Amino acid sequence: MRKGSVIQLTALGVVAGAICTAVALAIPWLPVSAGREAGRIHFVYWFTTIICMVVFSVVAAVIAYSVWKFRAPPDDDSDGPPTHGHTQLEIIWTAIPVVLVTAISIVSAVVLAQNSHAGTDPLIVKVHAQQFAWSFTYPNGKSYGFLTLPTGRHVKLDITSSDVIHSFWVPEFSQKQDAVPGQHNMLVITPTRIGTYPVICTELCGLGHALMRSHVDVVSPADYAAWVKKGGKTTGPPGLAVFQQNGCGGCHTFKPAGSTGNVGPDLDNLAQAAQKAGRGPEAQFVQESIVKPQAYLAPGYPDAMPHIFGTQIPSDKLKQLVQYLVKGS
């Protein structure tokens, strides 16, 4: 190839590469990394992306140059000259992708192995999914409807489900893991950035799937130790914790809890709902609706509420929840 052609090809490749780079850097493709494992995953992503950008730039330059340099005149309908090909070129463009794909595979395997390593003393938290709520149980046996983790410590999440398949995802941790009934799947996380991040279910799990949300609070080791020492207590009435832990906000609107679910009836007008249902005093009606939801279905709503809360919620917690729903405090 003549020197002028090489210069032209190089110029086209530089232009294509500049366009790719601008698109790659101008758009925030990934969330802010809040975990050590997420940082490694982002490295694999960008390692692969840079390789793709280089390959694209070369291919785009060759195509653009060929279209411009070897285009046929409008009135030329003749066949092109027969060519045999170039054996050395074919070997090169076969060998280079093999090397690149092998490099991506090796880097991915190393990161996968590193991200699966939880160290010698991880914090083990049991993650339980159900329609339509998350609950998190700590080594001291206490459970909460949200996750609290310290920075700098390996955390092993033991994830399972009691009904259908769910999927645990925190975008800032850049990892997902399915919650499968009868199966315990592990996920290792090492938080590095203090903040509050959403916990999202990414597996279609029923009517309340879109509202199956929680959050993870990443705090300093000192703040985490203080949180554990005081029993993981949070502000708000006891019933609020029960409400959140059992995912009530995923299906119901209740202003005191800040929930806006619309799968089930609105809980802000329970006195009128109890009177309309004719099933006894308000507190009795609320408790029956929790432990035996199929006994009375509000007009226009399906029998979508799980029939498990009667045995799953301890009697003292059930009392707190009923009182919270009736009084809102």
N, C-alpha and C positions, 0 to 999 in steps of 0.2 A: 504494500500500500504506500502511495506517495506521501511525502511529508505534509503537504497541504491537506490531504484527506484525514490524516491522523489528527491534525490540529482542529479540523472541523468536527470530527467525532468527539474529541476531548471537550470542545466548547459545548456541544450539545449535551454531553454527559454532565458537565458542571451545571448547566442550566436545569436539567432534570433533577440533579441532586439538590440544588438550592431550593427548588419548589418543594421537594419531599421534606427537606429539613424544616422549611418554614411551616408546612402543615403539621409536622410532628411536634414542633416546639410551641406553636401558637395555640394549640388546643389542649386543655388539661384532660388528657385521656384517663388518667388514673387518680384515685382519691389520695389525699395526704396519707403517707405511711404512718401508722401508729404502732407498729410491731416489728420486731427484728425479722420475723419470717416474711412479712410483707415487703420489707426492703430487699430481701433476696429474690422474691418473686418479681418485683419490679425490675431488678437487674436482668433477670432472664428475659423479661418482656422487651426491654430496650436493647439487649444483646441481639435478640432475634430480629427486632425491628430495624436496627442499623444494617444488619446483613441484607434484609429485604430491600432496604432503601438503596444500597449499593448495587444489588442485582437489578433492581428496577431502573436505576439511572443508566447502567450499561445497556440494558435491553432497549430502553426508550431512545437512547442516543443512536443505536444501530438502526432501529426501525425508522426514526426520523431522517437519518442520513440516507438510508436506502430509498425511502419514498422521494426524497428531494433529488438525489444524485442519479438514480436509475429509473426515474419515471418515464413511461413511454409517451410519445406525442399522441394527441387526441385521435389522429387518423391512422395510428399504427396498430393493426390487428394481427400482426404476425406473431408466431411463437418465439419464445426466447431461445437462445442457444443451449444445446444440451450440455450439462456439466456433471461431472462424476462426484464432486464433493471434495472435502479436505479431511483426510484421515487424522492428521495431527490435531486439527481444530476440534474435530468431534471428540477425540480423547480428552482434550483440555476441558471442553465444556461439559463433559461427563464427570471428570475427576473433581473439578471445582465444587459442584453441588454435593458430591459425596463427602468432601472434606467439610463443607459448611454444615450439612445436616448432622454429620458425626460430632462436630463441635457443639452444636445446639443440644444434641442428645447427652453429651458428657456434662455440659454445664447444668442442664435440667436435672440429671441424675444426682449430681453433687448437691444441688439446692434441695431436692426432695429428701435426700438422706439427712441433710443438716436440719431441715424443718421438721423432721420426724423425731429428732433427738430432744428429749425432755430433761436431760440432766439427771443428777442423782437425787435431788430433793424438790420435785415439782409440787406446786400447789394443785391438788386434784379437786375439781369442781364437777359435780354431777349435773348434767343439763337434761332436763326432762321436757319433752314437747307433748302437747295435747291440743285438741281443737278448743280454743284458738289462743293458746298462751304458752309462755316459757316459764319454767321454774328452775332455780339454781340452788343446789344443796352443797354446803361447805363441809369441810372435815369435822366441824363441831356439831354437825347434824342439823343446823338451822337452814331453812329454805327461804328464798326471796324471789320476787317476781322480776328482779333486775340483777345485773352482774356487777360486782365490784372487784377490781384487780389492781395489784401494785405494779409499779414500773420495775423493770429490770429482773423480774423473777419468771422462770419458766412456769407456765400454767398448762396442765393437761385437762382438757374438757372431755368428760365421759358422756357421750351424747346418745340418747335413746328416746323412744316414743311409746305412748300407751294406746294409741288408736290407729292412725294412718301415718304415711310417710311425710315427714316435714324436712326442712333443710335449714341449718343454722348458718347465718352469714352476717358478718360485720364488714362493711366495705373497706374500712380503714385497716383491717387486718388482712384483707385480700385472700381470704380462705373461706371455703364452704365445706360443710360436712352434713351428710344426710342423717336424719333421726329416724331410725327404722324400728318398728315394734319387734321386741324380742332380740334385738341386736344392739351391741354397744360399740359405737364408733368413736375413735379417739382423734382429737385435734390439739396440736401443741401451739401455744401462743406465748410470746414474750413481749408484753407491752413496753413501749418506749416513749410514748407521748401522752402527757396528762390531758384529759378531756373527757367529754361524754359523747358516745358514738351509738348509732342505732343498731339494734339487733333485729334482723329481718328474716322471715320465713320465705324461702325462694322455691318451695315446692307446693304446687296447687293442692290444698288440703281440705277444701270445703268452702262453705258460704262466707266464713269469716277470714279467709286466707289473707286478703289484702290488708286486713287490720291486725294481723298477728305480729305485733311489734313489742319490743322491750328496749332496753338500753344497757350499755356497759359504761360504768364510771371507772376510768383509769386514774389512780391517785398515787401519791408518793408512798414509799414504804412506811414512813412514819404515820401518815394519815390512814393507811390501811390497817396498821397495827392498832391505832386508836379506834377505828371503826369496829374491828374484831373485838377489842377489849370491852366496848360498851354494848356488845351483843348485836352489832349490825343494825342498831336502831336508826330509824329515819324519822323525819318530822311528819306530822299528820296523825290522824286517828288510827287505832289498830285495824279498824275495818277496811281502811284504805289499802293497807298492805295485803289483806286477804283478797280484796277486790282485784288488785293488780296481779297478784300471784296466780289467780285462777283465770286470768284472761277475760274478765267480765267486760272490760272496755273494748275488746275486739269486736263485740257484737251489740253492745248497748250504749246509748247516749246517757250520760249522767254528769251533770255540770259540776258537782263538788269534786269529782275525780278528773275532770277535764277530758272525759272520753266522748267520742262522737260516732261510735259504731251504729250501724243501722240495719244489721242483720236481724236483731231481735227488737222487742218493744222498747220505747223510751222509758227510762227509770225515774224521770224527774216528776212524774205525776202518778205515783204508786197508790196514793189514797183514792183517787178517782178510779184507777184501774181495779183496785180491790172491791170498791163499791159496785162497779159495773159487772165484775165477775161473780159477785155474790157468794164468795167463798170464805166468809168470816172476816175478822179484824185484819187490819193492814199487815201487821207483823206476821200473823199466821199465814196470810196469803203469800207474802214474800218468801217465807221459809218453805212453804209447799212448792212454790214455783222454782226454788233452787233444787230441792231434793227429789221432787217428782214433777218435772216440767211438763210431762205429757198429760197430767191431770186436767190442765186447763190451757188451751192455746188461745192467745189473743187473736181476735179476728184479723185475717190478712197475713198471719205469720205462720211459717211451717214449724214442724216439730224438729228443729235443728239443734236445740241445746242438748249437750251430752247428758246421759242419764247416770252419771257417775259421781256427782258431787255429794249425794247423800252418804256415800261411804268414803269418799276421798277427803272431804273437809271435816276435821275434828269438830266435835260438838261446841267447844269453846270458841273456835274460830268462826263457826257457822253463826253463833250468837252475835259475835262482833260484826260480822258481815250484814246480818239482818238489821241490827241496830243502826249501822252506818247507812244502809239504803233507806231506812225509814226516816231517820233524823237528818241524814246528810252530814253528820259530824261524829 
